[in-house]
């Protein structure tokens, strides 16, 4: 049987530099200043001139080839900037490749960004029909699936409200429900599901699994290795626009985690480590310290730890919740904590640099863990900043009191309880 997706020597290049100011007169001013060696007159005070990058090229994809069989669920993984989203946009015909060829057999439904294909002034009901029509469905097909879509999205109460008033989570729920229920032969999902809550993410993974079991094809991009391994049988790893490894999902995930996630550190967070967000607040560092204030990357069971999040505010913000996610090296979420869990007020602040710290006795068992850090507005749930791999640390086999831990039971945390001796009661 021929593959439903065939990609041959696919490449995509972007040209960096100034495209235009928006008006011919301003473009002429910029050009004349450049000819005379003067600064760009269109720049704001304090803004850096990047005009010297004109003509520089960025290869988002370079000579990528692969095939996908019908009914296959393929995970596409890699660091930020690896080319994953560019690949999906080419497959979805959002953008054209520079070189190479793509053959697709069947109708594609894509969920690449929050609210893709939605018109903000239209209601949820109207956008279901609009988005369905964009995906090539007839009105009768949409009518037949309408109730199921609304029920899955859990936005029935707001279905006749303009979607511009939806939170990002509501956007994703409705957009995914439309894409998954209108019976595409190929379903392409980027990591927009990270916006939804844990229960909805589980629901979406179940739906994508159902789609694959029905003989349809799923392409899934995610940084959550647990989700990729739960849904996909095979995976492909991209880095710097090139395919560097493909095969069974367990093998590819292990290679990725050992090769790239091991580079996560406890110092300054590079720009490429930020996943998404509106950007009024930027997380600059996540630092792990022991009880003496020493920065560390290895801890013991029951050690007293302090995790400090350093962040900067670019413009005044209000009503922000800051949190940390604890994940195993394979992507399984162990715990999520927010600064408001302890009764602290939502964060509000003026422009400046801030620190917030969490102190705890380490309950984690020996393993390697990845800390994610994020900040979002409570009202509306919008993400301000999110760093999925902010810090990697190891838990040693020795506990704080010198006891060597021997693994007898499955699990990732140490419950500090006390057993009483058995006694006869009858």
C-alpha positions as CSV (number, residue, x, y, z in Angstrom):
1,X,0.0,0.0,0.0
2,X,1.5,3.4,-0.9
3,X,2.1,5.9,1.9
4,X,-0.5,8.6,2.6
5,X,2.3,11.1,3.2
6,X,5.6,11.1,1.2
7,X,8.2,13.8,1.8
8,X,11.2,13.9,-0.5
9,X,14.3,16.1,0.1
10,X,12.2,18.9,1.6
11,X,13.9,22.2,2.4
12,X,12.6,25.6,3.5
13,X,14.7,28.8,3.7
14,X,13.8,32.2,5.1
15,X,15.5,35.4,4.3
16,X,16.3,37.5,7.4
17,X,16.3,41.3,7.6
18,X,13.9,44.2,7.0
19,X,11.0,43.4,4.7
20,X,9.4,46.9,4.7
21,X,8.0,49.6,7.0
22,X,4.5,49.6,5.5
23,X,4.8,52.8,3.4
24,X,6.9,53.6,0.3
25,X,8.0,57.0,1.8
26,X,9.3,55.4,5.0
27,X,11.0,52.6,3.0
28,X,12.8,55.4,1.0
29,X,13.9,57.1,4.2
30,X,15.3,53.9,5.5
31,X,17.1,53.2,2.2
32,X,18.6,56.7,2.0
33,X,19.9,56.5,5.6
34,X,21.5,53.1,4.9
35,X,23.2,54.5,1.7
36,X,24.7,57.3,3.8
37,X,25.7,55.0,6.6
38,X,23.2,56.6,9.0
39,X,21.1,54.9,11.6
40,X,17.6,53.7,10.7
41,X,15.3,56.7,11.3
42,X,12.3,54.4,11.8
43,X,13.7,52.8,14.9
44,X,12.3,53.6,18.3
45,X,14.6,55.1,21.0
46,X,16.7,52.3,22.5
47,X,15.8,49.8,19.8
48,X,18.6,47.8,18.1
49,X,19.1,48.1,14.3
50,X,19.1,44.6,12.8
51,X,19.3,45.8,9.3
52,X,22.8,44.4,8.9
53,X,21.1,41.0,8.7
54,X,19.6,41.7,5.3
55,X,20.4,38.9,2.9
56,X,21.2,36.4,5.6
57,X,19.4,33.1,5.2
58,X,17.9,30.7,7.7
59,X,17.3,27.1,6.7
60,X,14.3,26.0,8.8
61,X,14.3,22.6,7.0
62,X,17.1,21.1,5.0
63,X,16.8,17.9,2.9
64,X,14.2,16.1,5.0
65,X,12.7,12.9,3.7
66,X,10.2,10.4,5.2
67,X,7.0,8.5,4.6
68,X,3.9,7.9,6.8
69,X,1.7,4.9,6.3
70,X,-2.1,5.0,6.6
71,X,-3.2,4.6,10.3
72,X,0.3,5.5,11.6
73,X,0.6,7.8,14.5
74,X,4.0,9.6,14.1
75,X,5.5,11.7,16.8
76,X,7.7,14.6,15.7
77,X,10.0,15.8,18.4
78,X,13.0,18.2,18.8
79,X,14.1,21.3,20.5
80,X,12.6,24.8,19.9
81,X,13.6,26.0,16.5
82,X,14.3,22.5,15.2
83,X,11.8,23.0,12.3
84,X,8.9,21.0,13.6
85,X,6.2,23.7,13.1
86,X,7.6,24.6,9.7
87,X,7.3,21.0,8.6
88,X,3.7,20.9,9.7
89,X,2.8,24.1,8.0
90,X,4.2,22.8,4.7
91,X,2.3,19.6,5.1
92,X,-0.9,21.6,5.8
93,X,-0.2,23.8,2.8
94,X,0.0,26.9,4.9
95,X,3.4,27.7,3.4
96,X,5.3,26.4,0.4
97,X,8.7,24.6,0.4
98,X,11.8,26.1,-1.1
99,X,12.9,22.7,-2.5
100,X,11.6,19.2,-2.4
101,X,8.3,17.5,-2.9
102,X,5.4,16.6,-0.7
103,X,2.7,14.1,-1.7
104,X,-0.4,13.8,0.5
105,X,-3.2,11.4,-0.1
106,X,-6.4,12.4,1.8
107,X,-8.0,15.3,3.5
108,X,-6.0,17.1,6.2
109,X,-7.2,18.7,9.4
110,X,-4.6,20.8,11.2
111,X,-4.4,22.4,14.6
112,X,-1.2,24.4,14.5
113,X,-2.0,27.5,16.6
114,X,-4.6,28.5,19.1
115,X,-7.7,29.6,17.1
116,X,-6.4,28.6,13.7
117,X,-9.2,29.2,11.2
118,X,-11.4,31.1,13.6
119,X,-12.8,34.5,13.1
120,X,-12.8,36.5,16.4
121,X,-16.1,38.3,15.7
122,X,-18.0,35.2,15.0
123,X,-19.6,33.0,17.7
124,X,-18.4,29.5,18.5
125,X,-21.4,28.0,16.6
126,X,-20.6,30.1,13.5
127,X,-16.9,29.2,13.7
128,X,-17.6,25.5,13.7
129,X,-19.3,25.9,10.4
130,X,-16.6,28.2,9.0
131,X,-13.8,26.0,10.2
132,X,-15.5,22.9,8.9
133,X,-16.0,24.5,5.5
134,X,-12.3,25.5,5.4
135,X,-11.5,21.8,6.1
136,X,-13.6,20.8,3.1
137,X,-16.7,19.5,4.9
138,X,-20.3,20.0,3.6
139,X,-23.0,21.6,5.7
140,X,-24.8,18.3,6.2
141,X,-21.6,16.7,7.5
142,X,-21.0,19.5,10.0
143,X,-24.7,19.4,11.1
144,X,-24.3,15.6,11.7
145,X,-21.3,16.1,13.9
146,X,-22.3,19.4,15.5
147,X,-23.6,18.2,18.9
148,X,-20.7,15.8,19.3
149,X,-18.2,18.6,18.6
150,X,-19.9,20.9,21.2
151,X,-20.1,18.2,23.8
152,X,-16.4,17.3,23.4
153,X,-15.3,20.9,23.6
154,X,-17.1,21.6,26.8
155,X,-18.0,25.1,25.7
156,X,-21.8,24.6,25.2
157,X,-22.6,27.4,27.6
158,X,-20.6,29.9,25.4
159,X,-21.4,28.4,22.0
160,X,-23.3,31.6,20.9
161,X,-20.6,34.0,22.3
162,X,-18.0,35.6,20.0
163,X,-14.8,33.6,20.3
164,X,-12.8,36.8,20.9
165,X,-14.2,36.6,24.4
166,X,-12.9,33.0,24.8
167,X,-9.9,32.2,26.9
168,X,-6.9,30.5,25.2
169,X,-8.0,27.2,26.7
170,X,-11.6,27.5,25.4
171,X,-10.1,28.3,21.9
172,X,-8.1,25.2,21.9
173,X,-10.9,23.0,23.1
174,X,-13.3,24.1,20.4
175,X,-10.6,24.2,17.6
176,X,-9.4,20.6,18.5
177,X,-13.0,19.4,18.7
178,X,-13.7,20.6,15.2
179,X,-10.4,19.3,13.7
180,X,-10.8,15.8,15.3
181,X,-14.5,15.2,14.7
182,X,-14.8,16.2,11.0
183,X,-13.4,12.9,9.9
184,X,-10.1,13.9,8.2
185,X,-7.9,11.2,6.7
186,X,-4.9,13.0,8.3
187,X,-4.9,14.8,11.6
188,X,-2.0,17.2,12.3
189,X,-1.6,18.6,15.8
190,X,1.1,21.0,17.0
191,X,1.7,21.5,20.8
192,X,-1.3,23.8,21.2
193,X,-2.8,21.2,23.6
194,X,-0.3,22.4,26.2
195,X,-2.7,25.3,26.7
196,X,-5.5,23.1,27.9
197,X,-5.7,21.6,31.4
198,X,-4.4,18.1,32.3
199,X,-7.9,16.5,32.0
200,X,-8.6,17.9,28.6
201,X,-5.1,16.9,27.4
202,X,-5.8,13.4,28.4
203,X,-9.2,13.6,26.6
204,X,-7.5,14.9,23.4
205,X,-4.9,12.1,23.5
206,X,-7.6,9.6,23.8
207,X,-9.4,11.1,20.8
208,X,-6.3,11.1,18.7
209,X,-5.7,7.4,19.7
210,X,-9.2,6.7,18.5
211,X,-8.6,8.4,15.2
212,X,-5.4,6.3,14.7
213,X,-7.2,3.1,15.6
214,X,-9.9,3.9,13.0
215,X,-7.2,3.7,10.3
216,X,-6.6,7.4,9.9
217,X,-3.2,9.1,10.2
218,X,-2.0,11.3,13.1
219,X,1.1,13.6,13.1
220,X,1.7,14.9,16.7
221,X,4.3,17.4,17.8
222,X,5.0,17.7,21.5
223,X,7.7,18.3,24.1
224,X,5.9,15.9,26.5
225,X,7.6,12.6,25.9
226,X,5.0,10.8,28.0
227,X,2.2,12.0,25.7
228,X,4.2,11.1,22.5
229,X,5.0,7.6,23.8
230,X,1.3,7.1,24.9
231,X,0.0,8.0,21.4
232,X,2.7,7.1,18.9
233,X,4.3,3.9,17.8
234,X,7.1,5.6,15.8
235,X,8.8,9.0,16.0
236,X,11.1,11.3,14.1
237,X,13.7,13.7,15.7
238,X,14.5,17.0,14.1
239,X,17.4,19.3,15.0
240,X,18.5,22.5,13.2
241,X,16.1,21.7,10.3
242,X,17.4,18.2,9.7
243,X,16.1,14.7,10.4
244,X,18.7,13.1,12.6
245,X,16.9,10.0,13.9
246,X,13.7,8.1,13.3
247,X,12.4,4.7,14.4
248,X,10.4,3.2,17.3
249,X,9.1,5.9,19.6
250,X,10.9,4.6,22.7
251,X,14.3,4.6,21.0
252,X,13.8,8.1,19.5
253,X,12.6,9.6,22.8
254,X,15.5,8.0,24.8
255,X,18.0,9.4,22.2
256,X,16.4,12.9,22.4
257,X,16.4,13.0,26.2
258,X,19.9,11.8,26.5
259,X,21.3,14.0,23.8
260,X,19.5,17.3,24.2
261,X,17.6,17.5,27.4
262,X,20.8,16.7,29.3
263,X,21.9,20.2,28.2
264,X,19.4,21.8,30.5
265,X,21.3,23.7,33.2
266,X,20.8,25.7,36.4
267,X,21.9,29.0,35.2
268,X,20.7,31.6,32.7
269,X,17.9,30.6,30.4
270,X,18.7,31.1,26.7
271,X,16.1,32.8,24.4
272,X,15.6,29.5,22.5
273,X,14.4,27.8,25.7
274,X,11.2,29.9,25.9
275,X,8.3,28.0,24.4
276,X,5.6,30.7,24.0
277,X,3.8,33.5,25.8
278,X,2.8,37.2,25.5
279,X,6.2,38.2,26.9
280,X,5.4,41.0,29.4
281,X,7.3,38.7,31.9
282,X,10.4,36.7,31.0
283,X,11.9,34.0,33.1
284,X,15.7,34.5,33.2
285,X,16.9,31.7,35.4
286,X,15.8,28.8,37.6
287,X,18.3,28.0,40.3
288,X,18.4,24.9,42.6
289,X,20.2,25.4,46.0
290,X,20.8,23.3,49.0
291,X,20.3,24.4,52.7
292,X,23.6,26.3,52.7
293,X,22.7,28.3,49.6
294,X,25.1,26.5,47.3
295,X,23.9,26.0,43.7
296,X,23.6,22.3,42.9
297,X,22.4,19.8,40.2
298,X,22.3,16.7,42.4
299,X,20.2,16.2,45.5
300,X,19.3,13.5,48.0
301,X,16.0,12.2,49.2
302,X,14.7,14.4,52.0
303,X,17.3,17.2,51.3
304,X,16.1,20.7,52.1
305,X,16.0,22.5,48.8
306,X,15.3,26.0,47.5
307,X,14.3,26.6,44.0
308,X,14.5,30.2,42.9
309,X,12.8,31.6,39.8
310,X,14.4,34.9,38.6
311,X,12.3,36.9,36.1
312,X,12.1,40.3,34.6
313,X,9.1,42.5,33.9
314,X,9.0,44.5,30.7
315,X,5.7,46.3,31.3
316,X,3.5,46.4,34.4
317,X,1.5,43.3,34.9
318,X,-1.3,42.2,37.3
319,X,-2.9,39.0,38.4
320,X,-0.1,36.6,37.6
321,X,0.4,33.0,38.9
322,X,4.0,31.6,38.8
323,X,4.6,27.9,38.8
324,X,6.9,24.9,38.5
325,X,6.4,21.6,36.9
326,X,8.3,18.5,38.0
327,X,8.8,15.9,35.3
328,X,10.8,12.7,35.0
329,X,13.4,12.4,32.2
330,X,10.8,10.5,30.1
331,X,8.3,13.4,30.3
332,X,5.9,12.1,33.0
333,X,4.5,14.9,35.1
334,X,5.2,14.2,38.8
335,X,3.8,17.4,40.3
336,X,2.8,21.0,39.6
337,X,3.1,23.7,42.2
338,X,2.2,27.4,42.1
339,X,3.2,30.2,44.4
340,X,-0.5,30.8,45.2
341,X,-0.8,27.2,46.6
342,X,0.6,28.5,49.9
343,X,-1.9,31.3,50.1
344,X,0.3,34.0,48.6
345,X,-1.5,36.6,46.5
346,X,-1.3,36.8,42.8
347,X,1.8,38.6,41.6
348,X,1.6,42.2,40.3
349,X,4.6,44.3,39.6
350,X,6.2,47.2,37.8
351,X,9.1,47.0,35.4
352,X,12.1,45.4,37.0
353,X,13.9,42.2,38.0
354,X,12.3,39.9,40.6
355,X,12.9,36.6,42.4
356,X,10.5,34.1,43.9
357,X,11.5,31.0,45.8
358,X,10.1,27.6,46.8
359,X,11.5,25.7,49.8
360,X,10.8,22.0,50.3
361,X,12.1,18.7,51.6
362,X,12.9,16.6,48.5
363,X,10.4,13.7,48.2
364,X,11.6,12.5,44.8
365,X,13.2,9.0,44.5
366,X,16.5,8.4,42.6
367,X,16.1,9.4,39.0
368,X,16.7,12.3,36.6
369,X,14.1,15.1,36.6
370,X,13.3,18.1,34.5
371,X,11.8,21.3,35.9
372,X,9.6,23.5,33.7
373,X,8.7,27.0,34.8
374,X,5.9,29.3,33.7
375,X,3.8,32.3,34.4
376,X,0.2,33.0,33.3
377,X,-2.6,35.4,33.9
378,X,-5.3,34.0,36.1
379,X,-8.0,36.0,34.4
380,X,-8.3,34.4,31.0
381,X,-5.6,31.9,31.6
382,X,-3.2,33.4,29.0
383,X,0.4,32.2,29.1
384,X,2.9,35.0,29.7
385,X,6.1,32.9,29.6
386,X,6.8,29.1,29.6
387,X,10.1,27.3,29.7
388,X,9.6,23.5,29.3
389,X,13.2,22.5,30.1
390,X,14.4,25.1,32.6
391,X,16.5,22.9,34.8
392,X,17.8,19.3,34.9
393,X,18.8,17.7,38.2
394,X,19.5,14.2,39.6
395,X,18.3,12.6,42.8
396,X,21.1,10.4,44.3
397,X,20.5,7.0,45.9
398,X,21.7,8.3,49.3
399,X,19.1,10.0,51.5
400,X,19.9,13.0,53.6
401,X,20.6,10.8,56.7
402,X,23.1,8.7,54.7
403,X,20.8,5.7,54.1
404,X,21.3,4.1,50.7
405,X,17.9,3.8,49.0
406,X,17.1,0.3,47.5
407,X,14.3,0.4,45.0
408,X,11.7,-2.2,46.0
409,X,8.5,-0.5,44.7
410,X,7.6,1.4,41.6
411,X,7.0,5.1,41.9
412,X,8.8,8.5,41.9
413,X,8.2,9.9,45.4
414,X,9.1,8.9,48.9
415,X,6.1,9.0,51.3
416,X,7.3,9.8,54.8
417,X,5.0,7.8,57.0
418,X,5.4,5.5,60.0
419,X,4.3,1.9,60.2
420,X,3.0,0.5,63.5
421,X,3.8,-3.1,64.5
422,X,1.2,-5.7,63.6
423,X,-1.0,-6.7,66.5
424,X,-3.6,-9.4,66.9
425,X,-7.1,-8.1,67.1
426,X,-9.0,-11.4,67.3
